[in-house]
């Protein structure tokens, strides 16, 4: 993550503090950052660490956390990780624009699926769309919905996709379900998927790998994006909460983002269509 940040910001402005992956370690790291007069904190990574950093910082500097647990958002503590709510709202907005009016959300028992289902339920009235839950091991109801959302990943979800394929029901998915194996592409053929733009990520990944020799992932992309935002604000003399909120948006590898006063982040996503040879960008949709 530090190496990714250094691709976007001058090393003299980047100081790293190890949290040890614990709440106590995160609190101690935040205290050290404040003592070093940091103007912005990028991180921590895990949900356990975020409240510890927030309480230690107590609003003195903005915290841009890499967690994707939206429950942890708070004024001056932003959840910068890609959340289930963001990608779910993005794919449902796109689906509604294509005429979808009823969606079954497959619940595989994971926290991500539960969060996606909650987000989908909140959007029913906004989009004029009906949502209901569908266990991953059950067949389509009669009458069938217009679309089925597979929010998660893994063999259970691919099995559900194969069962639905050929029924005329549109498959929807999130970046969790991106799978480049031939058998997965065959199962997901024709699915609409909300994900960061693969072209932008590919450009970043190539630069990261050329500089550091290791493979880039979603977490490194988030670190790169956050450091790039800090770099832009520092150069504009607006490195702080007001700068984050006043800016109309930042172009990032993980998608254009906008910061809100409640600690949430809006992010735009590419809509990809799964094909036998890979995933093709088809549109852009906003995720809240």
N, C-alpha and C positions, 0 to 999 in steps of 0.2 A: 504494500500500500504506500509506503514511504517512497519507494522507487517510482511508482506511478505518479505520485504528487510532484516529484521532482521533474517530471516531464512537462508539467504545467506551471510551475512556480520556481523562481530562483532559489537556490539552496540556502542563501543567507537569510531567507524569510521563513524557512521551514525548520521547526524544531520538533523532534519526536519524543514522546514519553510512553514507556511501556506500562500498560495497565495490568499485565499478568493474566488478563481474561477474567478478573474478579471485580466485584463491586468495590471492595476495599482498595484494590489496586487502582481502579479507575478514579476513585475519589482522591487518592494520593497523587495520581498523575495530573488531575485537574488542578490540584493545589499548587503543584510545581509549575504548571503552565501559567497560572495567575501570578505566581511569584516572578516568573520570567517576563511578565507584562505582555502576554499574548493578547492580540487584538481579536482573534477568532479561534475557536477550537473546532477542529475537524475530527469527528469521532465522538464517542467510542463506537465499537462495532456491535456488541451483543446487547440484547434487551436487559439483561441483568445490570449492565454497567451504566446505562443511560440515566436512570434516576439518581444514581450516586454522583455522576458528573453534574447533572442539573442542580442538585441541592448544594453541591460544593461551590459551583459558579454563582448561583443565586442571582442570575440575570446580569451579572457584571459584564460579560462578553457573550456574543452569540455562540451557540453550540449547534453544529451541523452534524448530526449523528448519522452513522451508516446503517443503523438498525432499520428493519422494515416492519416493525411493530408500531402501527399507527396509534395505538392506545397511549403510547408514551409521549406523544407530542404535547407541547406546552409553549406558552409565550416565551420566546427567546431560545427554545430548544426545538429544532426542526428535525423531522424524520425524513432523511434524504434517501434511504434505501427504497427500492422499488417495492411497493406494497400490493397486496392482493386487491385492495380497494381501487388503486390506480388502474391496474390492467383490466379488472372486471368492468369498471365504468367505461373504459375506452372501448372494449370489445362490444359491450352492450349498446353504446351510442352508435357505433358503426352498424351493428346488426339492425338497430331500429331504423337507421337511415336507408337500409336496404329492404325495408318492409316487414321485418320480423316483429311479431306482436306477442308471442308467447314463448317462454324459454324454460326448459327444465335444467336445473343445475345439479350435476352429479356430485354427490357427497361421498368422498372416499375415507372419511373419518379423520383426515388430517387437519391441523390448525389452519393451513392455507385454504383448504376447501371451505372450512367454517367461516373464515374471514371473507372469502369470495361470495358465499351465500348471503352473508349479512349485508355486504355492499350491494348485491343485486336486489335484495329486498328493499333497501333504501331508495333505489332508483325506479321502482315500479311506478309511482305516481308522476315522477319527473318526466319519464319517457313514455308513459302510457303503455306499459308493457306488463304482462302477467308472468310471475315467477313461481315455480314450485320446485320442491326437492325431489330428486330421483336417486335412490340408492344405486351404487355402481353395479350391483349384481342383479338388477331387475330389468325386465324388458320395457319398451316404450309403452306409455299409457295409451288408451283409446278414448278420445281422439288424440293423435300425436301432436306435440308442440311444433311450432315452426322451427325451433332450433334447440340444440342441447349444448350446454356449456360444460366442457371438461376442464375444470380449473387447475387440476393437479397434474401429476406425472406418474410414470411407472406402468407396469404390466396390467394392473387392474384397469387403468384408464384406457390403455390401448385395446384391451379386451372389450370394453364398453364401446369404444369407437368402431371396432369391427362389427359389433352387434348392430349398431345404428346405421352403419354404412349401407347404402343401397335402399334405404327406407324413404328417401326424399327429404329427410330432416337435415337441416344445415348444422354442421358441427362447428362449434366455437371453442377456442382454447386460449390459454395465456402462455407467456414465455416459459412457464414451468414445464409445459408439454413439448417444447422444442426438442426434437430428437432426429438426428440425421441418419440413423440406421435405415437401411432399405425397407425392412419390415415395418418400421414405424411410419415412414413416409407413405407406404402403401395404405396403412390403416387410417392415416390422417388426410389422405388425398382429398383436396377440396375444402379443407377446414380453414376458417378465418381465425387468425391468431394475432393477439396484441403483444407487441414486443418492441424493445429498442431497435432502431434501424440497424440491420446487420452490416450495411455499408459503412456507416460511421464507426461502428464498433470494430470492423475489420481494419480500418485505417489506423485506429488507436492500437489495436492488438499487434499489428505489424511493427509499429514504432516501438512499442514496449518490448517486444521480443527481440528486435534488433539491438536495442540498448542494453537489455538485461539478460537475455538468453533464456528466459523462462516464459511459459505460456501465460497470457493475460486471462483474467476472468471478470465476472461481474463486480466483485469487490474492488479490484484494481481500477476498473472503469469508474466506479463511484469516487474513489480517492482522487483520480485524475480530474474528474469533473469538479469536485469540491475545491481542489487546489486552483483550478482554472478560474473558478468564480472568485476566490479570494484574490487571485492575481489581478483580475479585472477591476475589482473594487479598490484594491490598494493603489493601482495606477490612477484611478479616478478620485482618490482621496476620500473614499466612502467605505472604508473597511469597518463594517459594524452592522448592527441590526437594521438601522435605517437604510443603509445601502442595499441590503438584501431585499427589503420590502419595497423600496422606491423603484427599483429596477423593474421594468416591464417583463423581464424574462432573460434567461441565460441559455444559450445554445450549448448543449452537452452531448457527449457520446451516448449517454443513457436516455436522451430525449430532451427537448427544450423544457425548462422548468420555470415555475413561478412560485415564490415564497409567500405564504399567508401569515397573518398575525397570530393565528392559533397554533402555529407550529407545523401545520400540514404543508405539503408541497404538491402542486399540480404539475403533471408531467405529460407531454404529448408522446404518443407511441406510433410506430409504423404498424399498419395492418398487413400481415403477410398471408399469402394463400399457399397452403401445403400442396406440393406437386411431387411426382415421382422422383424428380431430379433435385428437389430442394424446396426452398421457400422463396416465393416471389413477392416483393413489395407491391401493394395494391392501393393503399390510401394512408392517410394520417388521421388519428383520432385522439381527442383529449381525454386524459384520465384525471379524475379528481381525488 
